[in-house]
């Protein structure tokens, strides 16, 4: 597994990953239409102040990991294509990414029902610090995880 800067050629595969119904249920995430997805990545995600990397496995794009600032917090997110689930890839990629991203604390919002993603974060040193309201408007309870001092 290696990380490299995101290239324009990665975006169509990232788009397909975020359309996977099983992944969407796990992440409690709504997919975007192609044009909206590409615009979001080109104008919001791939900004110089963000750190975003493509995850490669044997030279094949398997997903991404990145960080950005929002609401006075540095947040992280990652996405691994379903064909790579259950192989420890997300944990390895996040651990490698944490060596590139020096800012602490880092935060991650994760759906409370996504035990696999919570476990990835815990293996990389994140700890739960807050839980979204039990009956959120969208019906999806989330946990805020943090790495580093408060």
Backbone as a ProteinNet text record, in pm:
[ID]
protein_1_A
[PRIMARY]
XXXXXXXXXXXXXXXXXXXXXXXXXXXXXXXXXXXXXXXXXXXXXXXXXXXXXXXXXXXXXXXXXXXXXXXXXXXXXXXXXXXXXXXXXXXXXXXXXXXXXXXXXXXXXXXXXXXXXXXXXXXXXXXXXXXXXXXXXXXXXXXXXXXXXX
[TERTIARY]
84.1	0	89	53.9	124.2	22	65.7	-14.1	58.3	-17.5	40	-59.8	-13.8	-107.8	-218.6	-335.4	-449.3	-425.3	-458.8	-452.2	-593.8	-608.7	-738.7	-792.7	-704.5	-745.4	-806.6	-782	-838.5	-986.9	-1028.5	-1162.2	-1276	-1270.7	-1380.4	-1395.3	-1286.1	-1296	-1350.1	-1306.1	-1361.7	-1512.5	-1554.3	-1696.4	-1771.3	-1716.7	-1782.8	-1786.5	-1680	-1678.6	-1793.9	-1815.7	-1917.5	-2058.9	-2073.2	-2205.9	-2243.6	-2151.9	-2177.1	-2280.2	-2395.5	-2501.6	-2460	-2380.1	-2335.2	-2242.4	-2152	-2060.2	-2136.9	-2236.4	-2316.3	-2389.9	-2443.9	-2512	-2413.9	-2294.9	-2194.9	-2150.1	-2126.1	-2075	-2185.2	-2311.5	-2424.9	-2402.7	-2376.2	-2335.9	-2426.3	-2459.5	-2537.8	-2443.2	-2460.9	-2374.3	-2415.2	-2320.5	-2344.9	-2355.3	-2423.3	-2423	-2283.2	-2248.2	-2111.8	-2058.4	-2132.9	-2083.4	-2064.8	-2159.5	-2148	-2029.1	-2009.1	-1896.3	-1764	-1747.8	-1622.3	-1599.2	-1703.4	-1690	-1647.8	-1710.5	-1673.9	-1526.6	-1481.2	-1340.7	-1247.3	-1278.6	-1187.8	-1184.5	-1295	-1300.6	-1290.1	-1322.2	-1322.4	-1214.8	-1207.5	-1117.6	-972.5	-947.5	-809.6	-752.7	-785.7	-728.2	-589.7	-502	-365.3	-359	-453.5	-450	-497.9	-553.8	-596.5	-485.6	-488.5	-394.6	-480.5	-467.1	-547.7	-457.3	-471	-387.4	-471.6	-424.9	-483.5	-417.8	-498.6	-448.7	-429.1	-308	-276.8	-243.6	-291.7	-257.3	-206.1	-79.9	-18	-41.3	-29.6	-44.5	-187.9	-285.8	-427.4	-488.1	-566	-633	-738.8	-725.5	-816.7	-904.5	-871.5	-949.4	-869.5	-911.6	-842.9	-851	-766.6	-768.1	-729.3	-794.7	-764.2	-803	-755.1	-786.9	-813.2	-894.8	-931.9	-978	-983.8	-1031.6	-1176.3	-1255.7	-1396.7	-1444.3	-1512.3	-1567.7	-1462.9	-1344.6	-1234.5	-1180.8	-1203.4	-1147.5	-1077.1	-973.6	-909.6	-974.6	-1041.8	-1115.5	-1043.1	-1066.8	-1014	-1129.7	-1106.4	-1201	-1122.4	-1179	-1117.9	-1229.1	-1197.1	-1293.9	-1214.6	-1252.3	-1186.1	-1292	-1260.9	-1353.8	-1387.6	-1512.6	-1560.1	-1476.2	-1419.7	-1337.5	-1212.3	-1181.1	-1063.8	-1100.5	-1228.1	-1269.9	-1219.3	-1200.9	-1166.2	-1021.5	-936.5	-795.5	-701.5	-758.5	-675.1	-622.5	-669.7	-618.4	-649.9	-771.6	-807.3	-718.7	-693.7	-607.6	-465.9	-410.2	-274.2	-266.9	-367.2	-367	-379.6	-469.1	-484.7	-358.3	-298	-173.2	-64	-50.9	49.2	15.7	-111.3	-154.2	-123.2	-141.2	-117	28	118.8	259.6	280.5	188.1	197.2	127.6	25.2	-57.2	-12.7	61.6	117.2	19.8	-91.7	-182.2	-252.5	-254.2	-329	-398.5	-514.4	-585.9	-649.7	-676.8	-754	-886.7	-988.7	-1122.3	-1181.8	-1271.1	-1344.3	-1485.6	-1583.8	-1721.8	-1747.1	-1805.8	-1833.4	-1972.6	-2044.9	-2178	-2165.3	-2251	-2244.5	-2257.5	-2331	-2350.5	-2232.3	-2134.9	-2022.1	-1907.2	-1927.5	-1829.9	-1692.5	-1688	-1558.7	-1477.7	-1543	-1471.2	-1430.9	-1516.9	-1480.1	-1356.6	-1350.8	-1235.4	-1108.5	-1117.9	-1002.6	-948.7	-1037.9	-996.5	-932.8	-993.9	-937.9	-799.2	-779.5	-647.9	-541.2	-584	-490.3	-482.2	-542.7	-527.7	-640.6	-742.5	-856.8	-942.7	-1004.1	-1093.9	-1222.9	-1335.8	-1462.5	-1463.3	-1513.7	-1521.3	-1661.9	-1745.5	-1882.2	-1969.6	-2096.5	-2193.3	-2300.3	-2338.3	-2445.6	-2574.4	-2670.4	-2797.3	-2851.2	-2918.8	-2969.1	-3073.1	-3150.2	-3253.2	-3224.5	-3115.5	-3083.4	-3189	-3195.7	-3294.3	-3286.7	-3165.8	-3152.5	-3160.9	-3178.3	-3193	-3063	-2949.2	-2820	-2738.9	-2721.5	-2639.6	-2491.8	-2413.6	-2271.1	-2190.5	-2066.1	-1970.8	-1855	-1810.3	-1692.5	-1573.4	-1473.8	-1350.6	-1238.2	-1141.6	-1031.5	-899.1	-797.8	-660.3	-580.8	-517.5	-433.8	-501.5	-433.3	-485	-611.9	-687.8	-812.2	-785.6
-116.4	0	123.2	217.8	345.8	458.3	577.9	698.1	788.4	854.9	954.2	1067.5	1183.3	1292.6	1248.5	1304.4	1273.5	1332.8	1256.3	1307.1	1314.3	1392.3	1406.8	1270.8	1180.8	1047.5	962.1	997.3	922.6	953.3	1072.1	1119.3	1031.2	981.2	894	767.7	710.8	593.3	632.2	744.9	791.9	813.9	867.6	888.2	754.8	653.5	522.1	463.6	478.9	430.5	490.7	623.1	690.1	663.5	583.6	542	403.2	332.3	196	199.1	133	139.7	84.9	-22.1	-76.8	21.1	81.8	179.1	301.9	344.7	460.7	434.1	312.1	277.4	278.2	222.5	218.3	359.6	442.1	576.4	675.2	635.2	725.2	854.5	836.4	944.5	941.6	1057.8	1065.6	1088.1	1009.4	1026.5	1152	1202.5	1319	1272.7	1350.6	1328	1361.1	1306.7	1316.4	1460.3	1552	1689.2	1754.4	1733.1	1789.8	1728.6	1598.9	1531.3	1590.1	1598.2	1649	1795.1	1875.4	2015.2	2024.2	1944.3	1943.8	1909.1	1804	1764.7	1871.7	1927.1	2023.9	2157.3	2197	2329.1	2326.6	2215.6	2208.1	2114.2	1993.4	1892.1	1917.2	1948.1	1960	2100.7	2165.5	2296.2	2277.4	2376	2363.4	2346.3	2403.3	2393.1	2257.5	2176.5	2041.4	1942.5	1830.2	1721.3	1603.8	1564.8	1456.5	1363.2	1233.4	1133.9	1019.4	967.3	847.2	726.8	627	500.5	404.6	351.2	254.2	118.7	13	-123.4	-192.2	-230	-290.7	-206.5	-74.6	17.7	48.6	-10	10	108.1	204.7	300.8	227.8	236.5	166.1	261.5	391.4	487.1	612.8	685.1	809.5	834	924.3	972	1119.5	1200.1	1342.2	1415.1	1539.8	1625.4	1766.6	1838.9	1975.9	2043.7	2175.9	2251.9	2294.6	2279.1	2315.7	2344	2454.5	2489.5	2480.7	2536.2	2543.1	2406.8	2305.8	2172.7	2123.4	2043.1	1974.4	1837.1	1808.6	1683.8	1592.3	1463.5	1365.4	1280.7	1224.8	1129.5	1033.9	917.3	820.3	739.5	681	598	490.8	368.3	254.8	179.6	148.6	72.4	-61.7	-103.7	-224.3	-347.6	-353.9	-469.1	-482	-377.9	-379.8	-387.1	-400.5	-408.8	-537.6	-533.7	-652.3	-696.3	-611.1	-645.8	-559.5	-474.8	-386.8	-266.3	-245.2	-136.8	0.7	22.2	153.5	188.2	91.1	115.4	150	73.8	101.8	238.3	269.3	397.3	514.3	502.3	611.3	628.5	519	527.9	597.5	563.7	628.2	775.9	806.4	944.5	1029.7	973.2	1047.8	1092.5	1020.7	1062.3	1183.5	1204.8	1318.5	1443.2	1422.5	1532.8	1566.6	1678.3	1709.9	1775.6	1826.7	1902.6	1809.7	1850	1781.6	1888	1864.9	1739.3	1725	1601	1566.8	1508.4	1532.9	1483.9	1407.2	1315.1	1240	1215.8	1250	1213.2	1079.2	987.7	854.1	811.4	746.7	696.5	596.2	610.3	523.6	375.9	344.8	204.8	148.6	232.5	188.2	139.7	22.5	-33.3	-51.9	-88.9	-111.2	18.1	128.3	255.5	306.6	287.5	325.5	247.4	120.3	36.5	84.2	122.2	176.8	299	388.7	510.1	477.3	385	346.9	284.9	200.6	139.5	244.7	358.1	466.3	570.9	540.3	626.4	724.8	727.7	817	763.1	855.2	819.1	898	838.9	913.3	1029.3	1144.4	1261.1	1317.9	1286.8	1340.2	1254	1258	1185.6	1284.4	1277.9	1363.9	1323.6	1412	1384	1247	1182	1046.7	1041.7	1147.3	1150.1	1264.1	1254.9	1361.9	1369.1	1484.8	1504.5	1397.9	1361.1	1261.1	1117.9	1101.5	968.2	893.4	957.2	889.7	948	869.7	913.5	901.5	1002	1003.8	1017.5	974.4	988.2	1074.6	1168.2	1247.9	1181.3	1147.1	1084.3	1188.2	1180.5	1275.8	1204.3	1255.5	1211.6	1332.5	1320.5	1430.4	1506.6	1609.6	1684.8	1761.3	1797.1	1872.1	2016.7
0	0	0	-86.2	-89.2	-101.5	-63.5	-80.6	-178.3	-262.3	-353	-370.6	-418.3	-442.7	-539.8	-521.2	-607.1	-745.3	-848.4	-985.2	-1042.3	-1145.9	-1213.1	-1257.2	-1293.9	-1340.1	-1228.6	-1103.2	-990	-968	-1007.3	-971.8	-1024.7	-1148	-1192	-1106.4	-1059.8	-972.8	-835.1	-782	-655.3	-669.4	-784.9	-810.6	-805.2	-869.1	-868.6	-727.4	-651.8	-512.9	-433.4	-448.7	-368	-417.9	-520.4	-567.7	-516.8	-453.7	-406.8	-293.8	-311.7	-210.3	-73.6	-69.8	58.9	130.1	55.6	114.4	164.1	88.3	129.2	259.5	274.2	399.6	516.7	495.9	603.1	642.5	543.9	569.8	606.5	584.9	608.2	530.3	404.1	314.8	193.4	139.4	16.1	-100.9	-205.8	-321.7	-398.8	-473.8	-558.9	-703.8	-783.9	-928.2	-979.8	-1096.2	-1148.8	-1153.9	-1213.6	-1225.8	-1089.2	-999.1	-864.3	-791	-807.4	-743.3	-793.1	-924.3	-980.8	-941.4	-942.3	-900.9	-754.9	-668.9	-526.6	-508.7	-573.8	-560	-613	-729.1	-791.3	-716.8	-654.4	-591.7	-440.2	-377.1	-230.3	-175.1	-229.3	-172.9	-211.5	-337	-385.3	-369.2	-259.8	-227.5	-166.5	-185.1	-130.6	20.4	94.4	240.4	291.9	205.3	242	210.4	278.4	248.2	202.5	76.7	21.4	-57.2	-31.4	-97.6	-153.4	-265.4	-325.3	-260.9	-229.2	-174.3	-290.6	-302.7	-407.5	-345.8	-408.9	-370.9	-497	-495.1	-612.9	-738.3	-722.1	-833.6	-873.6	-805.5	-837.8	-737.3	-786.8	-700.1	-618.1	-485.2	-395.1	-315.6	-313.9	-237.5	-211.7	-109.1	-74.6	75.9	121.6	259.3	254.3	338.7	334.1	460.6	470.8	585.2	536.2	613.4	582.5	711.5	708.5	824.4	802	908.8	903.2	1045.2	1063.3	1194.2	1305.5	1279.7	1376.6	1417.6	1334.5	1359.5	1233.4	1254.3	1141.5	1134.8	1023.8	1005.7	909	922.9	828.3	777.3	660.3	602.3	514.8	494.7	403.5	340.2	225.4	153.7	81.4	102.6	37.1	-42.2	-167	-249.8	-185.7	-201.3	-133	-166.2	-285.5	-322.8	-235.8	-157.4	-69.8	78.1	110.2	249.7	313.4	444.3	521.4	509.4	453.8	434.2	517.4	603.8	685.5	610.7	489.6	405.9	464.5	510.7	564.8	684.1	769.9	886.2	841.2	748.8	700.4	632	550.9	479	576.1	673.2	770	853	895.7	973.2	891.9	764.5	678.6	659.4	644.5	625.8	748.9	866.6	990.4	1002.5	937.4	935.1	844.1	748	655.9	708.1	788.9	839.6	981.4	998.4	1130.4	1227.9	1178.2	1264.5	1362.6	1488.8	1593.7	1676.9	1727	1712.4	1574.3	1539	1419.3	1464.9	1388	1422.1	1304.6	1335.9	1233.7	1283	1201.9	1230.9	1164.6	1237.7	1183.2	1227.3	1136.9	1171.4	1285.2	1383.7	1501.8	1465.4	1358.8	1319.3	1239.3	1204.6	1122	1212.1	1269.4	1364.6	1300.7	1173.3	1107	1099.8	1065	1055.8	1193.9	1291.5	1428.5	1472.1	1438.7	1475.1	1404	1277	1203.5	1277.8	1314.6	1384.1	1519.3	1593.7	1724.4	1709	1610.2	1588.4	1559.8	1505.3	1473.5	1584.3	1699.7	1816.1	1841.6	1758.2	1779.7	1893.7	1966.5	2076.7	2063.7	2102.5	2094.5	2193.7	2148.5	2236.4	2243.8	2147.2	2147.8	2059.2	2091.4	2010.2	1966.9	1839.9	1791.7	1861.9	1859.2	1926.1	1885	1975.6	1951.8	1840.6	1822.2	1718.5	1620.7	1546.8	1453.2	1342	1276.2	1170.2	1062.4	1022.8	915.8	967.9	1099.7	1157.7	1175.6	1150.2	1157.4	1273	1377.4	1490.4	1453.5	1491.1	1460.4	1588.8	1579	1688.4	1637.2	1719.3	1686.9	1753.5	1673.6	1723.4	1712.7	1807.3	1807.5	1829.3	1761.1	1780.5	1827	1941.2	1990.3	2102	2150.2	2264.8	2227.5	2330.7	2305.5	2277.1
[MASK]
++++++++++++++++++++++++++++++++++++++++++++++++++++++++++++++++++++++++++++++++++++++++++++++++++++++++++++++++++++++++++++++++++++++++++++++++++++++

